[in-house]
Amino acid sequence: MIPRYTREEMGHIWSERNEFDTMLLVETLASEAQAELGVIPKEAAKAIREKGNFDVERIHEIEKETNHDIISFVTAVGEYVGP
């Protein structure tokens, strides 16, 4: 989006930070559903909910190595959540 032609609210919706925030929310909710179904341990879903975070610059660093946006996102979040 070209900032000069974009309202602040719309710019936020399409911002990279908001995209990653939304991805983290989806992953968090998916992990909680998987925990309820017994696919993953409930402690894992709890850790994602409590510790899940990311640094946009770190995602970009990882993506330079992996050439994959989703893998870089998941890896960066994993650095916060732990094993």
Backbone torsions as a table, in degrees:
resi	resn	phi	psi	omega
1	MET	NA	139.6	178.2
2	ILE	-87.0	114.1	-174.1
3	PRO	-52.7	-37.3	-177.0
4	ARG	-62.5	-29.3	-177.9
5	TYR	-105.7	11.4	-174.0
6	THR	-119.5	131.2	173.4
7	ARG	-70.1	149.7	-175.8
8	GLU	-55.8	-43.8	-178.4
9	GLU	-62.4	-42.9	-179.8
10	MET	-70.0	-37.6	177.2
11	GLY	-60.7	-38.5	177.9
12	HIS	-64.1	-44.1	-179.1
13	ILE	-56.8	-41.2	-176.0
14	TRP	-95.5	9.0	-178.8
15	SER	-72.7	153.8	178.5
16	GLU	-61.9	-41.4	179.3
17	ARG	-59.2	-44.7	179.8
18	ASN	-65.7	-37.0	176.7
19	GLU	-59.5	-46.8	179.9
20	PHE	-69.1	-36.9	175.5
21	ASP	-59.2	-43.1	179.5
22	THR	-66.6	-40.7	177.2
23	MET	-61.4	-41.7	179.2
24	LEU	-65.0	-40.7	177.3
25	LEU	-60.8	-45.9	179.3
26	VAL	-61.5	-46.0	179.8
27	GLU	-63.8	-38.5	178.5
28	THR	-63.6	-48.7	179.9
29	LEU	-64.8	-38.2	177.9
30	ALA	-64.5	-41.4	179.6
31	SER	-65.5	-36.8	178.1
32	GLU	-66.9	-39.3	176.5
33	ALA	-65.5	-42.2	178.6
34	GLN	-64.0	-36.7	177.8
35	ALA	-65.2	-41.8	178.1
36	GLU	-62.2	-32.5	179.5
37	LEU	-85.4	-5.4	-179.9
38	GLY	81.9	13.5	-179.9
39	VAL	-75.6	-39.2	176.5
40	ILE	-127.9	158.5	177.8
41	PRO	-64.1	144.3	178.5
42	LYS	-60.8	-31.1	178.6
43	GLU	-63.8	-33.4	179.1
44	ALA	-66.6	-45.0	178.5
45	ALA	-64.0	-39.1	178.6
46	LYS	-63.6	-41.7	179.0
47	ALA	-63.3	-40.6	178.4
48	ILE	-63.7	-43.7	179.8
49	ARG	-62.7	-44.7	-173.6
50	GLU	-81.7	-35.5	-173.1
51	LYS	-110.6	-10.7	-175.7
52	GLY	-57.4	123.2	-179.7
53	ASN	-162.6	176.1	179.8
54	PHE	-162.1	163.0	173.9
55	ASP	-122.0	121.1	-175.8
56	VAL	-57.8	-42.2	179.9
57	GLU	-63.3	-37.3	178.2
58	ARG	-65.6	-39.2	176.7
59	ILE	-58.2	-44.2	179.3
60	HIS	-64.0	-39.4	177.8
61	GLU	-60.9	-47.1	-178.9
62	ILE	-65.4	-38.6	-178.9
63	GLU	-63.8	-30.0	176.4
64	LYS	-62.2	-30.9	179.6
65	GLU	-85.4	-40.9	-172.5
66	THR	-91.5	-23.4	-173.4
67	ASN	56.1	33.5	-179.9
68	HIS	-146.3	118.9	-174.9
69	ASP	-65.9	-40.5	-177.4
70	ILE	-71.9	-44.0	177.9
71	ILE	-59.9	-41.3	180.0
72	SER	-66.0	-38.6	177.5
73	PHE	-63.8	-50.8	-178.3
74	VAL	-61.9	-40.3	178.7
75	THR	-63.5	-44.4	179.8
76	ALA	-63.6	-42.4	177.4
77	VAL	-64.6	-41.0	179.2
78	GLY	-59.0	-30.0	177.2
79	GLU	-65.1	-28.8	176.8
80	TYR	-84.0	-40.5	-174.5
81	VAL	-75.6	-39.2	-178.0
82	GLY	91.7	-179.0	-176.2
83	PRO	-68.6	NA	NA
